[in-house]
Amino acid sequence: MPEQHLSQQQERMTIIGELDAASFVPWIRRHAAKLGLSHAVSHTSADRIELQIAGPPELIDMMEMGCSLGPIDVWVETILRRPIMDDAKQR
């Protein structure tokens, strides 16, 4: 069976709501790892978490869905996603 190569995408994801960053950030990291996504959290606060995430678009969509449902101790109001363009694509 031939190996399928999924296209890779990079995005900045901003999660807004009533967030308990102490429990939600480790949850985000575990969920991203389960999906095989590269990720880096760049900001955490009680009302906003920002991360950069990379992987196949379908898996990033799954990450968004998982975060929107999240653990029981958070209330996610909005998730904003913006593509991150690398220097080669911007030229």
N, C-alpha and C positions, 0 to 999 in steps of 0.2 A: 504494500500500500504506500503510495507516495506521501511524503511528509508535506503537510500544509503549512505555509508561512503566513501568519496573520499580520496585517499591517499594524504598525506601532503608531501610537498617538501620544502626545504630551499635553497635559491640561493642568490648569490651576483650578482647584476646587475650593470654594469658600462655603463653609457650613455655618448658618446663622440660626440662633434659637436660644433656648435655655439649656446650656450645655455644662455638664460637669466634666471639665477637661481632664481631671485626674483619672477618671474611669473611661471616658470616651476616646481619648487619644490612644491608649493601649488597645482598645477595642478596634479602632480604625486600623492600627498597624497589623493586628492579627488578621482582620478581614482582608486587607490588601495582600498580605502574605499568602493567605489561602487561595486568593484569586491569581497569584503569581504576578502581581503588579509591582513595579518599582514605585517608591513613594518617599516623600520627605515632608515632614510637618514643618511649616515655616512660622506659624503664629498660633498661639492658644490663649484663649481667655474664656470667661464665663458665658460670653455671648457670641464668640466667633472663633472658628478654627479654619486655618488655611493650610492647604497642602498641595504639593506638586505630585502628579501621578502620571505614570507612563505605562502603556500596554495596549493591547488590542481594544478598539472602541467598544466592542460588545462587553468586554470585562470591566471597562471603566463605567459603562452604563449599569452593570450589576453592582459595582461599588457604590454608585450614587443611590441605587435602590436600597441597598443594605444600610447605608448611612441615614437615609430618610426614615427608615423604620427604627434603626438604632437600638441601643440597649434601653431598658425600661426607665433608667434614671435621667434620660435626656429628652428634650422636646425640640425636634428639628423643625424650624419654620420654613427655611429656604435653603436651597443649595444652588449656588451659582457656579457655572463652569465656563472657563475661557481657554481657548487653545493657546499653547505656547509654541511660537514659531522659532525654529533654530535659525542661525545666521545665514545658512546656505539657502533656505527657502525664502527669506526676506529679500534677497537680492534680485 
